[in-house]
Amino acid sequence: MPDDDGIERALVVMAHPDDIDFACSGTVALWTGSGIEVTYLLVTDGEAGGDDRTLNTEEMAALRREEQRKAAAAVGVDDVRFLGHPDGSVVPDLALRCDIARVIRQVRPDRVVIPSPERDWSALAASHPDHLATGEAGINAVYPDARNPHAHTALLANEGLRPWSVPEVWVAHPPAADRFSDVTDVIDRKFAALAAHASQIPDIREVEPAVRGWLAGNAARGGLPEGRLAEAFRVVDTR
C-alpha cells in the first residue's frame, strides 16, 4: 500500500450502486479506519439492475439508493451522492464531466477512485459500457476540468466552486494493476457491504467464493503471502 500520509479526503466515483463494493470497499474500510474522510459519488441510481419486475424504475432506484447508503455505512462512509444519470445510457459527455467536476470542487479530495476506462477483454463483465464511460468522464473531470478555471465556468461564477487539483487517481480493477491493497483483515466488512445490495445479491453466500477467488488472485499477482486477499488498482499521479 502507498503511504497515506497527507491524505485527508477521498472521492470514489462509480457508475452503479454495488460497483464500489465489488471493486474497492475493502480498501475504503482501511481508509476510513485510518481517519480518511471518504465520499461516494454514484453516476446512476441503478434503476435498470436486478430481476425484480414488481418494482417500477422509480421504486428500484429508491431501493438501490438505500442499499448503497447501508453498504457505505458498513465501511465507515456516510456521505453518499447520486447524479441520477440514466442507468444503461451513461456517456462521457461534457454534462457528466461537469457533474463530476462539481463534486470534486465541493469535496476537494486528495485522492479520486474511478473505474477503468479501458476495456478488459479477459473480464468483459467488468467493462460494462457505463463503467467505461464513468471512468473516461471521471479522469477528464480530474484533468483538466476540475482544476481548470476556464472549464465549466458556471461552477465558479454561479456556485462559487473554486478549481481544485487532485494529486492522484486510483483506477479500480484495471487491466494492468500496480497497487494491491491487502483487505484480508477487513474482508467481513466488504462482504457486509456487498450483502446490503439484497436486490442484486439475494444470498451473499452464493457470490462469496467467486469474490474470494478474485481477491486471492489479486494478492498473488501483488506478491502477497498465500492466504491474503487484495483489491487491485493502478495509481496515477495527476499533480
PyMOL commands that set and color helices and strands:
alter all, ss='L'
color gray80, all
select helices_A, chain A and resi 19-23+25-33+57-74+94-107+124-127+129-146+154-157+184-195+204-221
alter helices_A, ss='H'
color red, helices_A
select strands_A, chain A and resi 9-14+37-44+79-85+111-115+168-172+179-182+230-237
alter strands_A, ss='S'
color yellow, strands_A
deselect
rebuild
show_as cartoon
